[in-house]
Amino acid sequence: MSLESKSKDQPAQTIGIMLIDGFSMMSITTMINPFRSANRELNAKAFKWEFLTLDDQPVTASDGFEAKPTCLLYTSPSPRDR
């Protein structure tokens, strides 16, 4: 899908990001920034992201930051459910 074809009326594409203990904040930032930029350029919420963990509990990044999941792993929407 090209950015030009993304309508503001269409639901956002959701990206699930699995976090594990010791993950790198730099890696997460690098992964999310292109989607944030696309949303800004489109002036729409074309992309959104959810953070998941294996046991639905907070995990600690390599820099000590504690991150909580924003979506439960076993209740996250799958493409089949849409």
Backbone as a chain_set.jsonl record, in Angstrom:
{"seq": "MSLESKSKDQPAQTIGIMLIDGFSMMSITTMINPFRSANRELNAKAFKWEFLTLDDQPVTASDGFEAKPTCLLYTSPSPRDR", "coords": {"N": [[0.849, -1.168, 0.0], [0.655, 2.119, -0.914], [1.584, 5.306, 0.49], [0.058, 7.37, -0.517], [-2.324, 6.146, -1.201], [-3.611, 5.666, 1.132], [-6.455, 6.246, 2.844], [-8.018, 8.714, 4.93], [-10.244, 7.772, 6.119], [-9.949, 5.088, 6.436], [-9.217, 2.379, 8.701], [-6.482, 2.462, 11.051], [-3.359, 0.862, 10.412], [-2.204, -1.646, 12.481], [0.678, -2.266, 14.33], [2.324, -4.744, 16.004], [4.6, -4.858, 18.622], [6.901, -6.811, 20.112], [8.177, -6.842, 23.294], [11.013, -7.682, 25.222], [12.763, -8.566, 28.245], [15.547, -6.489, 28.758], [15.517, -5.23, 26.318], [16.408, -2.9, 23.696], [16.024, 0.535, 23.887], [16.744, 2.262, 21.86], [16.457, 0.696, 19.585], [13.666, 0.307, 19.545], [12.774, 2.94, 19.224], [13.897, 3.508, 16.731], [12.429, 1.758, 15.187], [9.783, 2.693, 15.435], [9.756, 5.398, 14.601], [9.632, 5.778, 11.665], [6.907, 5.184, 11.193], [5.629, 7.096, 12.758], [6.489, 9.375, 11.394], [5.27, 8.949, 8.909], [2.56, 9.117, 9.646], [2.497, 11.817, 10.383], [3.153, 13.095, 7.952], [0.994, 12.31, 6.384], [-0.985, 13.472, 7.755], [-2.727, 12.052, 9.333], [-3.854, 9.224, 11.257], [-2.53, 6.773, 10.2], [-1.004, 4.637, 10.901], [-0.545, 2.669, 13.807], [0.771, 1.459, 16.915], [1.301, -1.272, 19.117], [2.504, -2.402, 22.237], [3.735, -5.46, 23.322], [4.226, -8.144, 25.677], [5.727, -11.266, 26.619], [4.482, -12.468, 28.854], [2.506, -10.699, 29.516], [3.285, -8.882, 31.426], [5.119, -6.082, 32.865], [8.302, -5.196, 31.404], [11.878, -4.702, 31.546], [13.939, -2.347, 30.042], [17.235, -2.191, 28.521], [18.382, 0.098, 29.541], [17.211, 0.428, 31.979], [14.64, 1.422, 31.995], [11.254, 0.839, 32.672], [8.825, -0.847, 30.902], [5.435, -1.127, 30.125], [3.074, -3.449, 28.815], [0.888, -2.485, 26.147], [-1.108, -3.832, 25.075], [-2.671, -6.935, 25.499], [-1.092, -10.025, 24.986], [-2.501, -12.43, 24.278], [-4.95, -11.497, 23.612], [-4.708, -9.804, 21.572], [-5.599, -8.281, 18.464], [-5.953, -10.278, 15.573], [-5.118, -10.585, 12.068], [-7.11, -12.201, 10.979], [-9.322, -11.63, 12.496], [-10.321, -9.221, 11.669]], "CA": [[0.0, 0.0, 0.0], [1.415, 3.366, -0.932], [1.063, 6.304, 1.418], [-0.946, 8.175, -1.191], [-3.584, 5.419, -1.292], [-4.184, 5.517, 2.465], [-7.529, 7.206, 3.099], [-8.199, 9.071, 6.331], [-11.395, 7.029, 6.625], [-9.57, 3.702, 6.669], [-8.637, 2.169, 10.038], [-5.023, 2.438, 11.112], [-2.655, -0.416, 10.414], [-1.63, -1.837, 13.803], [1.935, -3.006, 14.37], [2.605, -5.292, 17.334], [6.037, -4.894, 18.926], [7.152, -7.665, 21.272], [9.273, -6.381, 24.144], [11.557, -8.682, 26.139], [13.697, -7.968, 29.194], [16.828, -6.082, 28.204], [15.394, -4.681, 24.968], [17.075, -1.618, 23.474], [15.134, 1.656, 23.584], [17.164, 2.79, 20.565], [15.844, -0.146, 18.551], [12.235, 0.591, 19.508], [12.64, 4.275, 18.637], [14.217, 3.387, 15.306], [11.341, 1.034, 14.539], [8.541, 3.462, 15.474], [9.856, 6.712, 13.959], [9.089, 5.857, 10.302], [5.449, 5.201, 11.253], [5.257, 8.424, 13.26], [6.711, 10.316, 10.29], [4.219, 8.734, 7.904], [1.326, 9.707, 10.186], [2.618, 13.276, 10.319], [3.091, 13.49, 6.535], [-0.366, 12.06, 5.909], [-1.905, 14.206, 8.624], [-3.72, 11.045, 9.7], [-3.333, 8.102, 12.041], [-2.501, 5.629, 9.287], [-0.313, 3.545, 11.584], [-0.447, 2.704, 15.261], [1.561, 0.341, 17.392], [1.005, -1.803, 20.443], [3.62, -3.106, 22.856], [3.335, -6.731, 23.904], [5.261, -8.907, 26.363], [5.386, -12.688, 26.59], [3.594, -12.841, 29.957], [1.635, -9.555, 29.769], [3.829, -8.154, 32.569], [6.136, -5.105, 32.463], [9.677, -5.647, 31.189], [12.844, -3.637, 31.761], [14.861, -2.113, 28.931], [18.648, -2.252, 28.883], [18.745, 1.31, 30.281], [16.492, 0.44, 33.244], [13.274, 1.903, 31.804], [10.239, -0.215, 32.736], [7.787, -0.684, 29.886], [4.253, -1.956, 30.326], [2.397, -3.748, 27.547], [-0.304, -1.695, 25.847], [-2.081, -4.79, 24.539], [-2.379, -8.269, 25.994], [-0.652, -10.904, 23.9], [-3.487, -13.414, 23.841], [-6.195, -10.843, 23.197], [-4.415, -8.849, 20.504], [-6.353, -8.613, 17.249], [-5.209, -10.898, 14.48], [-5.695, -10.22, 10.76], [-8.319, -13.0, 10.728], [-10.446, -11.071, 13.252], [-10.752, -7.93, 11.113]], "C": [[0.894, 1.23, 0.0], [0.788, 4.348, 0.048], [-0.046, 7.123, 0.788], [-2.309, 7.483, -1.203], [-4.266, 5.256, 0.064], [-5.202, 6.618, 2.725], [-7.627, 7.496, 4.587], [-9.366, 8.314, 6.954], [-11.064, 5.569, 6.93], [-8.999, 3.549, 8.074], [-7.115, 2.106, 9.96], [-4.505, 1.01, 11.03], [-1.984, -0.542, 11.779], [-0.404, -2.727, 13.71], [2.143, -3.466, 15.801], [4.108, -5.407, 17.524], [6.23, -5.677, 20.218], [8.371, -7.15, 22.025], [9.707, -7.52, 25.06], [12.524, -7.974, 27.079], [15.034, -7.684, 28.521], [16.742, -5.498, 26.807], [16.048, -3.309, 24.899], [16.047, -0.543, 23.117], [15.473, 2.251, 22.216], [16.523, 1.989, 19.435], [14.359, 0.136, 18.419], [11.985, 1.947, 18.843], [12.877, 4.233, 17.137], [13.087, 2.695, 14.549], [10.081, 1.903, 14.424], [8.612, 4.746, 14.656], [9.374, 6.767, 12.513], [7.552, 5.896, 10.272], [4.938, 6.537, 11.78], [5.397, 9.468, 12.155], [5.63, 10.179, 9.224], [2.896, 9.326, 8.387], [1.352, 11.224, 10.08], [2.492, 13.763, 8.874], [1.692, 13.342, 5.965], [-1.403, 12.892, 6.659], [-3.073, 13.296, 9.023], [-3.05, 9.981, 10.554], [-3.399, 6.846, 11.172], [-1.894, 4.4, 9.943], [-0.386, 3.755, 13.088], [0.315, 1.463, 15.695], [1.136, -0.006, 18.801], [2.245, -2.513, 20.94], [3.086, -4.332, 23.569], [4.518, -7.318, 24.669], [4.794, -10.353, 26.418], [4.386, -13.097, 27.667], [2.654, -11.707, 30.378], [2.036, -8.755, 31.013], [4.848, -7.13, 32.076], [7.501, -5.767, 32.278], [10.594, -4.436, 31.351], [13.797, -3.555, 30.582], [16.298, -2.163, 29.442], [19.103, -1.027, 29.672], [17.992, 1.447, 31.603], [15.057, 0.935, 33.154], [12.309, 0.724, 31.867], [9.125, 0.094, 31.746], [6.652, -1.655, 30.165], [3.613, -2.25, 28.976], [1.162, -2.872, 27.382], [-1.423, -2.57, 25.304], [-1.696, -6.157, 25.078], [-2.1, -9.203, 24.826], [-1.771, -11.807, 23.394], [-4.841, -12.81, 23.511], [-5.947, -9.845, 22.081], [-5.151, -9.266, 19.233], [-5.446, -9.262, 16.2], [-5.858, -10.473, 13.159], [-6.971, -10.986, 10.448], [-9.541, -12.39, 11.382], [-10.986, -9.776, 12.668], [-11.741, -8.101, 10.008]], "O": [[1.792, 1.352, 0.834], [-0.389, 4.236, 0.392], [-0.987, 7.529, 1.471], [-3.341, 8.155, -1.215], [-5.388, 4.756, 0.132], [-4.843, 7.792, 2.815], [-7.35, 6.625, 5.413], [-9.468, 8.223, 8.177], [-11.832, 4.892, 7.614], [-8.369, 4.471, 8.592], [-6.544, 1.742, 8.931], [-5.139, 0.075, 11.518], [-1.265, 0.367, 12.194], [-0.435, -3.795, 13.099], [2.138, -2.646, 16.719], [4.806, -5.984, 16.69], [5.779, -5.259, 21.284], [9.46, -7.036, 21.462], [8.87, -8.237, 25.609], [13.045, -6.908, 26.753], [15.58, -8.527, 27.809], [17.77, -5.286, 26.164], [16.22, -2.64, 25.917], [15.291, -0.695, 22.157], [14.579, 2.696, 21.495], [16.094, 2.564, 18.434], [13.839, 0.2, 17.305], [11.094, 2.082, 18.005], [12.143, 4.852, 16.366], [12.824, 3.02, 13.391], [9.387, 1.845, 13.409], [7.607, 5.145, 14.067], [8.736, 7.755, 12.151], [6.967, 6.565, 9.421], [3.927, 7.05, 11.3], [4.539, 10.335, 11.995], [5.134, 11.177, 8.7], [2.189, 9.97, 7.612], [0.349, 11.846, 9.728], [1.795, 14.743, 8.61], [1.257, 14.158, 5.153], [-2.555, 12.996, 6.237], [-4.232, 13.709, 9.046], [-1.825, 9.858, 10.567], [-4.232, 5.968, 11.396], [-2.222, 3.267, 9.591], [-0.3, 4.882, 13.575], [0.478, 0.524, 14.916], [0.678, 0.841, 19.567], [2.957, -3.153, 20.165], [2.115, -4.259, 24.321], [5.672, -7.03, 24.353], [3.603, -10.633, 26.279], [3.542, -13.963, 27.438], [2.074, -11.747, 31.463], [1.216, -8.035, 31.583], [5.391, -7.285, 30.982], [7.808, -6.773, 32.918], [10.144, -3.291, 31.3], [14.387, -4.554, 30.171], [16.539, -2.176, 30.649], [20.097, -1.094, 30.396], [18.117, 2.468, 32.28], [14.325, 0.875, 34.142], [12.518, -0.283, 31.191], [8.555, 1.184, 31.764], [6.872, -2.842, 30.408], [3.609, -1.395, 28.09], [0.477, -2.557, 28.355], [-2.545, -2.108, 25.099], [-0.514, -6.5, 25.108], [-2.791, -9.169, 23.808], [-1.959, -11.929, 22.184], [-5.777, -13.531, 23.167], [-6.857, -9.12, 21.68], [-5.308, -10.455, 18.959], [-4.313, -8.83, 15.985], [-7.014, -10.051, 13.139], [-7.831, -10.48, 9.727], [-10.663, -12.585, 10.916], [-12.014, -9.28, 13.129], [-12.202, -7.115, 9.434]]}, "num_chains": 1, "name": "protein.A"}
